[in-house]
Amino acid sequence: MLPTADIQCPYCGERIEVIVDDSAGDQRYIEDCQVCCRPITVVVSIDDEDGQPRVDAYGEDDA
């Protein structure tokens, strides 16, 4: 089972849940907000010490 992370949409401010494929290592991809449908840049980085994913969300102008 893949882990999930809660992120806040940089546009509408709603909290949404995203599925994180932590087996792929560090990654960057676009996912549409489930509420306002605007594109969110999702950045996943894997912690070297404990292997836990860190997920950050950015708007088009922030990424």
C-alpha positions as CSV (number, residue, x, y, z in Angstrom):
1,M,0.0,0.0,0.0
2,L,1.4,3.4,-1.0
3,P,1.5,6.1,1.7
4,T,-0.6,9.3,1.5
5,A,0.2,12.9,2.4
6,D,-2.1,15.8,3.2
7,I,-1.1,19.0,1.3
8,Q,-2.7,22.4,1.2
9,C,-3.7,23.8,-2.2
10,P,-1.7,27.0,-2.9
11,Y,-4.7,28.4,-4.7
12,C,-7.9,27.7,-2.8
13,G,-6.3,26.7,0.6
14,E,-8.2,23.4,0.9
15,R,-6.4,20.4,2.3
16,I,-6.2,17.5,-0.1
17,E,-4.8,14.0,0.1
18,V,-2.3,12.8,-2.4
19,I,-0.8,9.3,-2.9
20,V,3.0,9.2,-2.7
21,D,5.0,6.5,-4.7
22,D,7.9,6.5,-2.3
23,S,9.6,3.7,-4.2
24,A,10.4,6.2,-7.0
25,G,12.7,8.3,-4.9
26,D,12.8,12.1,-5.2
27,Q,10.3,13.4,-7.8
28,R,8.4,16.4,-9.1
29,Y,5.1,16.3,-10.9
30,I,1.8,18.2,-11.5
31,E,-1.4,17.2,-9.9
32,D,-4.7,19.1,-10.2
33,C,-6.4,20.2,-7.0
34,Q,-9.4,18.0,-6.3
35,V,-11.4,21.1,-5.3
36,C,-10.5,24.0,-7.6
37,C,-8.9,22.0,-10.4
38,R,-5.8,24.2,-10.7
39,P,-2.4,22.6,-11.3
40,I,-0.3,22.0,-8.2
41,T,3.4,21.2,-8.5
42,V,4.0,18.4,-6.1
43,V,7.6,17.9,-4.9
44,V,8.5,14.6,-3.1
45,S,11.8,14.1,-1.4
46,I,12.8,11.0,0.6
47,D,14.5,11.5,3.9
48,D,18.0,9.8,3.9
49,E,17.8,8.9,7.6
50,D,14.3,7.4,8.0
51,G,13.2,6.9,4.4
52,Q,10.0,8.9,5.0
53,P,8.7,11.0,2.1
54,R,8.4,14.8,2.5
55,V,5.7,16.3,0.3
56,D,5.5,20.0,-0.6
57,A,3.0,21.8,-2.9
58,Y,3.5,24.9,-5.0
59,G,1.5,27.0,-7.3
60,E,2.6,27.8,-10.9
61,D,4.2,31.0,-9.8
62,D,6.0,29.5,-6.8
63,A,7.6,26.4,-8.3
